[in-house]
Amino acid sequence: MHKKTVVLNFPRSLTKEPITYKLVKDFDLKFNILKARIKPNEQGTLVIQLKGSDENMQKAFNYLDEIGVQWEALSKGIKWDDSICVHCTACTSLCPTNALYVDRETMYINFDHEKCIVCEMCLTACSYKAITLDI
């Protein structure tokens, strides 16, 4: 099973279409929505993690191209430098997925890359610059 995180940009004409349903039903993909901003009659953006066979994933990307959904692999990420971090916890309260969290035994910050949706909220919270955007 292959896993890929992609950003989908929907034209306003497709925001009411059941596209994620078709990814599951027609291409046998599992998905996890990491971030979504979709409003009726406006362009929509969806950050989604897809899991499935390489063949089905390619078929799904071809389908998205055919219907006019622009997609691209998520190419940036958050980089956390433990050697700079002072473990002040300012970032943890802003992290919507708890990718940055406090280990209650040690009272130190930890970072779980798998949970991070690259919302960038933590960047402004860290005055020590221990958190940066990895492009």
C-alpha positions as CSV (number, residue, x, y, z in Angstrom):
1,M,0.0,0.0,0.0
2,H,1.4,3.4,-1.1
3,K,0.8,6.6,0.8
4,K,0.9,10.1,-0.7
5,T,-0.1,13.5,0.7
6,V,-1.5,15.9,-2.0
7,V,-3.0,19.3,-2.2
8,L,-6.2,19.4,-4.3
9,N,-7.5,22.7,-5.7
10,F,-11.1,22.6,-6.9
11,P,-12.5,25.1,-9.3
12,R,-15.8,26.7,-8.1
13,S,-17.8,24.5,-10.5
14,L,-16.7,21.3,-8.7
15,T,-17.0,22.2,-5.0
16,K,-20.4,20.5,-4.8
17,E,-19.3,17.3,-6.5
18,P,-18.6,14.0,-4.5
19,I,-15.0,13.8,-5.5
20,T,-13.6,12.2,-2.4
21,Y,-16.4,9.6,-2.6
22,K,-15.3,8.7,-6.1
23,L,-11.7,8.3,-4.9
24,V,-12.9,5.7,-2.5
25,K,-15.6,4.0,-4.6
26,D,-14.0,4.0,-8.0
27,F,-10.3,3.8,-7.2
28,D,-10.3,1.9,-3.9
29,L,-8.3,4.6,-2.1
30,K,-8.4,5.3,1.6
31,F,-8.0,8.9,2.6
32,N,-7.5,11.2,5.6
33,I,-8.4,14.8,5.2
34,L,-5.7,16.9,6.8
35,K,-6.9,20.3,6.0
36,A,-9.9,21.6,4.0
37,R,-11.2,25.0,2.9
38,I,-14.2,24.4,0.6
39,K,-17.1,26.8,0.3
40,P,-20.0,26.6,-2.2
41,N,-19.4,28.7,-5.4
42,E,-15.8,29.5,-4.4
43,Q,-12.5,27.7,-5.2
44,G,-11.7,25.0,-2.7
45,T,-8.5,23.6,-1.3
46,L,-8.1,20.2,0.3
47,V,-4.9,18.7,1.8
48,I,-5.5,14.9,1.8
49,Q,-3.4,11.8,2.5
50,L,-4.2,9.0,0.1
51,K,-3.4,5.3,0.6
52,G,-3.8,2.6,-2.0
53,S,-2.0,0.8,-4.8
54,D,0.3,2.7,-7.1
55,E,-1.9,1.7,-10.1
56,N,-5.2,2.9,-8.5
57,M,-3.5,6.1,-7.3
58,Q,-2.3,6.9,-10.8
59,K,-5.8,6.2,-12.1
60,A,-7.3,8.6,-9.5
61,F,-4.8,11.4,-10.4
62,N,-5.8,10.9,-14.1
63,Y,-9.4,11.2,-13.1
64,L,-8.7,14.5,-11.2
65,D,-6.9,15.8,-14.2
66,E,-9.8,15.0,-16.5
67,I,-12.4,16.7,-14.4
68,G,-10.3,19.8,-13.8
69,V,-9.0,19.4,-10.2
70,Q,-5.5,20.7,-9.9
71,W,-3.3,18.5,-7.6
72,E,0.3,18.5,-6.5
73,A,2.3,16.5,-4.0
74,L,2.7,18.3,-0.7
75,S,6.3,19.4,-1.0
76,K,6.8,21.3,2.2
77,G,6.9,20.3,5.8
78,I,7.7,21.6,9.3
79,K,11.1,21.2,10.7
80,W,11.5,21.2,14.5
81,D,15.0,21.6,15.9
82,D,15.2,20.1,19.4
83,S,18.6,21.7,20.0
84,I,17.2,25.2,19.7
85,C,13.8,24.5,21.4
86,V,13.5,25.7,25.0
87,H,10.3,23.7,25.5
88,C,8.2,26.7,26.4
89,T,5.1,25.0,25.0
90,A,3.9,28.1,23.1
91,C,3.5,26.1,19.9
92,T,1.6,23.2,21.4
93,S,-1.5,25.2,22.1
94,L,-1.8,26.3,18.5
95,C,-1.2,22.9,16.9
96,P,-4.6,21.6,15.7
97,T,-3.5,18.0,15.3
98,N,-1.3,17.7,18.4
99,A,1.8,17.0,16.2
100,L,3.6,19.2,18.6
101,Y,2.9,18.0,22.1
102,V,4.3,17.9,25.7
103,D,5.5,14.6,27.0
104,R,4.0,14.7,30.5
105,E,6.7,12.6,32.1
106,T,9.7,14.7,30.9
107,M,7.7,17.9,30.3
108,Y,9.6,18.3,27.0
109,I,8.1,19.1,23.6
110,N,7.9,16.3,21.0
111,F,7.1,16.4,17.3
112,D,5.1,13.8,15.4
113,H,5.7,14.4,11.7
114,E,2.9,12.0,10.7
115,K,0.3,14.2,12.4
116,C,1.6,17.5,11.0
117,I,-0.7,19.1,8.3
118,V,1.7,22.0,7.7
119,C,-0.8,24.6,8.8
120,E,2.2,26.8,9.8
121,M,0.5,28.1,13.0
122,C,3.5,27.0,15.0
123,L,5.9,29.1,13.0
124,T,4.6,32.4,14.5
125,A,4.4,31.0,18.0
126,C,8.1,30.0,18.2
127,S,10.1,33.2,19.0
128,Y,13.3,31.0,19.3
129,K,13.0,29.9,15.6
130,A,13.2,26.2,16.6
131,I,10.4,25.6,14.1
132,T,10.9,26.4,10.4
133,L,9.4,25.6,7.1
134,D,11.2,22.8,5.2
135,I,10.7,23.4,1.5
